[in-house]
Amino acid sequence: MKKISEFRGTHIDVLFTDIDDTLTDHGLLKAHAYEALWRLHEAGVKVVPVTGRPAGWCEMIARFWPVHGVVGENGGFYFRYKERKMHRHFIYDERTQSENRQKLEKVRAEVLREVPGCAIASDQFSRLMDLAVDFCEDVDPLPESAVDQIVRIFERHGAQAKVSSIHVNGWFGTYDKLSMCREFAKRELGLDVTVDNAHCAFSGDSPNDEPMFAFFQNAFAVANIRKFVSRLKHQPAYVTKNEGGLGFVEIADAILKNRRGSTQRKAPDRKAKSSQRISKRKRK
């Protein structure tokens, strides 16, 4: 991982970003991180939070934050508030969602029975696609062995399981954060994120962001990623000096500085062309 100060990428137009412990500090979205979101938005960067948080939260985020849309529940859907209307796109229809929730109830019972000290996440009532198991947000932090056991229970039932900085999220289906980001970019932005990879970026902080770290050449992580490095096969390209929201501010600053630099480098060419036109008029 390179230092964020070494970032010399291309002009970034789209930033996909995790929320918990990437934008937040100890569970709070502080002024410096929220102000960084606004600076990116006002500079024309399309910011898209990509989170394990539930549909209920994503409804509010899409409507009230300075963002272009939000991918929620680890890729189960995206919401976009556009022209005073909420647009919702789900990977599965309502019938499939209902069937999967019934299967997750069996997982819920086993996790609570077999892993002492864990709890179902307090935001579970707002979820449509997955089951979130809390191992350190509102409970005393569990050891890594307990987190691994939660993952194994999900997998035993044929579900996917991803570890965030606070929860183990599990769901039925082959989707993930990256697959829905591809879908969002194609449907809402008219972009192929493979072809346009150089003009996109991602920022995150934990193992469930690994597919994004592996895919995006402009992949950033805030400093708290260092505690999870042993779990990562694919590390982000750049890492910040600070953790959480202050780290995100570093990422925003680097992107905005690079955009200004790109504009400044193009300016001489426009002036040169203008001078050439004036010179031609004088010769006539």
N, C-alpha and C positions, 0 to 999 in steps of 0.2 A: 504494500500500500504506500502510495506517495503522499507527501504532505499536500494539503489543499493549496498552499502557496505555489506549488509546481503546476497547477492546472493551467494549460494553454490550449484548451479545446476550441472547437468552432463555436459559432454564434448559436446559443441555446435558445430555442423557441418554446419548448415544452419541458416542464419539470414535474415528473411523478415523484411524490414524496410520502413516506410513512408519517404517521402522526405520533404515536406514543413513544416517548423517550427520544424522538427525533425532533419534533416540534415542541414537545413539552419537557418540563423539568419537575420531577417528582409528582407527576400527575397534573400539573398546572400549565396551561398555555399562557405564558407570560408576555408582557408588552413587547419585548424585543423581538420575539419570534413572530408575533402577529403583525408587528410593524414591517418585518422583513417580507411577509406574505404580501402586504399591500405594496411595498416597493417593487417587488417582482411583477405584480399585477399591473401596476401603473406604467411599468416599463414595457409592457406588451408580452411578458412571459406567461404562457398558459400553465397555471399550476393545477395539478390534479392529485389530491391526496389519495393514497392507496393504503387501505387499512384493514385490520381485522375487526374493527369496531362494527357495531350492529346497524341494521337498516334505520332504526329510529334516530340514531345519531347522524347518520349520513344524510337523512332528510334535512336536518337542521344545517349541517355543514354546507351542503350544496346550495341552500337558500340564502344563508347569511354570511358565509366567509367569502373573501375575495378569491374565488377559485373558479375554474372552468368546468368542473364536475368532480365527482368523487367515486372511487371504486371501493366497495365495502365487502365485509365478511370474507376477506382473503380471495376476492375475485368472483364471488357469487353473483354480483350485479354491479351496475353503475347507475348513478343518478346525476342528472344535469338540469339545472334551473336555467331556462332560456326563454326569453321573451315572455316573462311572467307566467311561465308554465313549467311544472316539474315533469321531466322526461325520465322514465325508469326502464331499464333494460336488464332482464334476468337471464341467467344461463339456463334455468329450468322453468317449466310451467308450474302453475299452482298445485296441480295434482302431484307432480313429482316432488315438489318441496314438502308437501304434507306427508308423503310416504317416507321421505328421508328424515323428517323430524320424529316420526314414530320409531324409526330404527335408532335414532340418537338417544331416545329415552332409555333404551336398554344399556347403552354405553354409559349414560349418566349414572344409572343405578350401580353399575360395576365400579366405576371410578370412585364414587363416594364410599363404597363398601371396602375397596381394596387399598385406597391411598389415604391414610389418616392425615388430617391437617389441611387437605385441599378443600376447595369449595367451588360451586358453580358461580361463574362471574356475575356480579351484581347487575350487569347490563343484559343478561340473557333474555329477559322478558321482551327486549326490543329486537331480538334476532329472528331471522326467517330461514337461514340456510345452514347454520352451523351450531356447534356446542362449544362454549368457551369455559375452560376450567382454570380457575384462579390459583396460582401457586405463589404469588407474592404481592398482589395489588392490595387486597383487603384482608389478607391472612398473613400470618408469620411466614417468612420465606422458607420454602421447602428445599431440601438438598437436591442436587442434580439427579441422584438415583431415583427420587420420587417423581421428578419431571419425566425421566425416561420411562418409568413405569406407566404413567398416564398415556404417553405416546404409544406404548405397546398395547394397551387396552383398546385404544382406537383402532390400531392396525389389526388386532385380533378379530375385530368385527368387519374388516374390509374397508375401513374408512381411512382417509388421509388425515394426517396430524402434523401441525406445524407449531414450533415453539417461538413465541414472541418474547419480549422482555418481561411480560407480566402474566400471560396466559398460554395454555396449550389450546389451540383451536383445532377442532376436528370436523370433517364433513364427508359426505358421500358424493363421489364424482371425481373427474380427472382435471378439473379446472384449478387454476391458481391465480395469484396476483398478476403474473405476466400475461396469461392468456386473455384476461379481461382488459388489461391495458391495451393489448393489440386490438381488441374489439372496439374499445372506446376510441382509440386513435383513428381507426378505419371509418367508423360510423359517424363520429362527431367532428373530427378534424380533417378527414380526407387524407390521412397519412398512413403510410406503411412504415411501421417503426423499425423494420429491418433495413429498408432502403434509406430512411431518414434518421437512422440511429445517431449519426454525428450531431444532429440538431436537437436531440432529446437528452434528458438526464434523469437520474434517479437519486434520491437520498433516503437512507435508512439507518438501522441501528442493530438489527438482530438476525438470528438464523432464518426466520421465515421470509426475510428479504433476499435470500441467496439466489433464487431464480432471476431476480432483477439485477443483482450484482454481476451475475454471470453474463447477462444479455447486453446491458447497456455499457458502451465503452466509456461514457461519462457517468460512472457510478460513484457516488459519494457516500461516506458514512460518517456520522458524528463519532466522537472519540470513545463513547461507551461500547462501540463494537468490539473493542480490544478484549473485553471479558468473554466474548463468544468465539474468538478466533479459532480455538481448538475444534469447534463444531462446524467450521466452514470449509468446504472444498473449494469454493469460489469466493475470493475476497474482493471487496470493492477496489476501484482503481485509486481512490483518494480518501484520505481520512483527515478530519479536522483536529485542531488542538483542543477544543472545548467539547464537553458533552452536551447532549440535549439541545435546548433552544438556542443557546449561545453558539453551539456548533452549527446549527442551521443558519444562523446569521452569517457565519463565515462562508457557508456555501452560497447563500444569496449574494453576498458581496463579491465572491469570485465570479459568479455568473454575470452579474451586472457590470463588473469591471471589464470582463471579456467582451460583452456586447458593446460597451463604449469604445473599447479598443478596436473592434471590428469596424465600427462606424468611422472612427478617426482614420483608419488605414485607407478607407475608400474615398475620403474627402479629397485628397490631392488629385485623384483621377477625374473627379467631377470638375474641379477648378481648371485642370489642364484642358479638358474638353471645351469648357467655356472660353478659355483664352484662345483656343484654336478657332472657335466660331467667330470671335471678335476679330482675330487676325485676318480671317478669310474675307469678312465684310470690308475691312480697310483696304485690302488688295483690290476688291471690286471697285 
